[in-house]
């Protein structure tokens, strides 16, 4: 299962980079989305990976977490990455909307000159 998820991470990164190299702002935004999803999955794989029947929480009276419990640090990192990628996506969408109003084009080559603004 780890090999399949590793291939999915590679595919997400490759697709994200490919879309970011296109000339359209919409494809640039979709590439950023794919890269953020790939980074989240990579963080998930860097932890313990996908193992069934591992409890994410431990009973308070147990004292110490058993060795077969899930790592909460990885969960916190992924949640933080999701929030940051959502904030970045909304910021880039606002910039793309403003650039579309100013330049009236979706092409990145048309946005090279700021003399018209």
Residue pairs with C-beta under 8 A, 6 or more apart in sequence:
1 49
1 50
2 45
2 49
2 50
5 41
5 44
5 45
5 49
5 50
6 45
8 41
9 38
9 41
9 42
9 45
12 34
12 35
12 37
12 38
12 41
13 34
13 35
13 38
15 31
15 34
16 31
16 32
16 33
16 34
16 35
16 38
17 31
17 35
18 31
19 27
19 28
19 30
19 31
19 34
20 27
20 28
20 31
20 32
20 35
21 31
22 28
22 31
23 107
23 108
23 109
24 106
24 107
24 108
25 96
25 99
25 100
25 106
25 108
26 96
26 106
28 92
28 96
28 108
29 89
29 92
29 93
29 96
32 85
32 88
32 89
32 92
33 85
33 89
36 81
36 82
36 85
36 88
36 89
39 81
39 85
40 78
40 81
40 82
40 85
43 74
43 77
43 78
43 81
44 50
44 74
44 78
46 74
47 71
47 73
47 74
48 54
48 70
48 71
48 74
54 68
54 69
54 70
55 68
55 69
55 70
56 69
56 70
56 72
56 75
57 69
58 65
58 66
58 69
99 111
100 106
102 116
102 117
103 110
103 111
103 116
105 111
